Amino acid sequence: MIPYGRQHIDDDDISSVLETLNSNWLTQGPKVPLFEQALAAYCSVQYGVAVNSATSALHLACLALGISEKDTVWTSPNSFVASANCARYCRATVDFVDIDIATGNMCCITLEKKLKIAQEMNCLPKAIIPVHFAGQSCNMEKIAELARQYNFKVIEDASHAVGAEYKGKPVGSCEFSDICVFSFHPVKIITTLEGGMAVTNNLDLANSMRLLRSHGVTNDPNQMQGDSHGMWYYQQIELGFNYRMNDVEAALGLSQLNKLNDFVARRQSIAKRYQELLKDSMDAVPLSILPDNYSSFHLFVVKVAVATDEDKRRLVSLLRQSGILAHVHYIPIHMQPYYQKLGFRQGDFPQAECYYNQAITLPIFPSLTMADLDTIIQTLKRHLRTIKNDNS
Ligand SMILES: *Cc1c(COP(=O)(O)O)cnc(C)c1O
């Protein structure tokens, strides 16, 4: 079976994990700040706050921006549920902005229209969470321009996009956002097992996320009420969480970070080869990569020309029977029963729904070979022909 994604762990990763396991620090030692500084430097951003998942990072980002039950947060329906859930954790109202079917990313024309209407109805969002789908950045310049005009905050969900570039700068530079969030789940670009990081250029936001990731507890006498009782003393000044990353995970992250550029370069060549193999195909069309973007290609998605949902189910099942674990990203978030209970309905975000009916994720990960790619594309084309012939 060829999975759609898989981690790449080498001997250097294993030695750096072993070294940390044999050290004095398993948690809250030197590796976490080293990993934060190294990834922040990689992204040309000031501060990194490492946590136990991107989901936690998104939650802390919402809290640091003061999102509460009085607020509305908008995100993309074409994402993992965590992109929307983070706002629900803060009891905010969630709404979605439909996508551009060519890229799978939030459509900025739709966003601008929706903002105009929201302004008239006095219900502008407090924050927007664009998701860099499959590793390609959203149009952040436009989103930042709208953020200034309509006065909302921006959290980039860059769970797919560590190592990607936008307008020649690393995703995560926060030039066009308040906070940017990465995931290090094994299926993503680099892994710390479970793990995530929020990066920002705003020291207050970084401090707030640091406080909240560790119970809201501080050792800093300057932040305390009254006098410190002594060296052992701490105070809880907010209601925080245990969202910390540990030193073993950070040691793995540091070692993986050394290979990030190679991983992305490899994903780029795989994507190029897929695009080459599919260039004359009308039945399986890759997502468009727009100018100003260097995608990290977390996912390689093709839109297939199938007539019915049943045909698509059959295609995925035939691919799996042939040993290719094709997947589908994403079931539109508003179609999930939890979000339907909140009042969303089928038809609310037609582009995301139409995209979902066509999209198939093909395998992409650094150790995939060019021979694997040929097999995958031949198999895909064969099954598409079978389905077409059976229908005619
Ligand atoms: C994977 C993912 C997340 C959640 O990441 P975790 O580290 O597993 O919490 C959030 N958003 C998107 C778009 C993702 O793909």
The ligand as a Tripos MOL2 file, in Angstrom:
@<TRIPOS>MOLECULE
LIG
   15    15     1     0     0
SMALL
NO_CHARGES

@<TRIPOS>ATOM
      1 C1         -3.3550   18.9530   10.7230 C.3       1 LIG1
      2 C2         -4.1220   20.2260   10.7220 C.ar      1 LIG1
      3 C3         -4.4830   20.8930   11.8990 C.ar      1 LIG1
      4 C4         -4.2900   20.2860   13.2640 C.3       1 LIG1
      5 O1         -2.9920   19.9310   13.4970 O.3       1 LIG1
      6 P1         -2.6230   19.1030   14.8220 P.3       1 LIG1
      7 O2         -1.1570   19.3850   14.9900 O.co2     1 LIG1
      8 O3         -2.9230   17.6720   14.5160 O.co2     1 LIG1
      9 O4         -3.4370   19.6450   15.9240 O.co2     1 LIG1
     10 C5         -5.1000   22.1240   11.8070 C.ar      1 LIG1
     11 N1         -5.3750   22.6760   10.6120 N.ar      1 LIG1
     12 C6         -5.0600   22.0600    9.4560 C.ar      1 LIG1
     13 C7         -5.3540   22.7380    8.1680 C.3       1 LIG1
     14 C8         -4.4430   20.8110    9.4810 C.ar      1 LIG1
     15 O5         -4.1660   20.1700    8.3270 O.3       1 LIG1
@<TRIPOS>BOND
     1     1     2 1
     2     2     3 ar
     3     2    14 ar
     4     3     4 1
     5     3    10 ar
     6     4     5 1
     7     5     6 1
     8     6     7 2
     9     6     8 1
    10     6     9 1
    11    10    11 ar
    12    11    12 ar
    13    12    13 1
    14    12    14 ar
    15    14    15 1
@<TRIPOS>SUBSTRUCTURE
     1 LIG1         1 GROUP 0 **** ****
